[in-house]
Amino acid sequence: MKKIDPVVIKETKYIAYFVIILSIAMEAVFLILRKWDVTVLLGNILSASAAVLNFLFMGITVQKAVMKDEKDAKTAVKASQSLRTFFLFAVAAIGALVPIFNIWSSLIPLLFPRIAIMFRPLFDKE
């Protein structure tokens, strides 16, 4: 296996930091609303981890696709997207169906990387 590109690592760290910050904010909202319990924390950990892993896998896929010809790259990216979508769906289903996870704290963090990407231009130093 080839080494993970430093850009993929850098961007994944950015997403992870943003997901952690938004997760803390979500936990605070649950505390303020007096709805917090351990299931909120467990759901948050489950989905936040899955969201960051999904982004990392996407970055690795793109890194590998750049080395392939156009047709093979397109096929690899489509296959990866399908598998990653299934992975996120499975995580969401587990978070919704298994009682040790709060359903909302299991679903909301899956959106955090999209929010981080929206704010990326504000933090881009280049």
C-alpha positions, 0 to 999 in steps of 0.5 A: 500500500502506498503512503497516504498523501500529506494533503489527504492527511492535512484535509482529514485533520481539518475535517476531524478538528471541525467535527470535534468542535461541532460535536462539542457544540452539539453535546452542549446543546443537549446539556442545555436542553437537559436531554443529555445522557450517555446515549448522546455521547455514544451516538456522537462518537459513533457518527463523528468517527464514521464521518471522519473515516468516510472523508479519509477514505474519499481522499485515499480513493481520489489519491489512487484515482489520480494515478489511473486512466480516466475510465478506471478512475471514474469506475474506482471513484463510483465504486468507492462512493457506493461503498462509502454511502452504504457504510454511512447508511449502516452507521445511521441505521445502527445509530437509529436502531440500537438503543445504546445510541441516541438517534439524533446524536447518531445522525447529526454528526454525519452532516458535520463534514459538509459544514466544515467544507462550507467553511473551508475557504474562510480558513484557507491560508493559501 
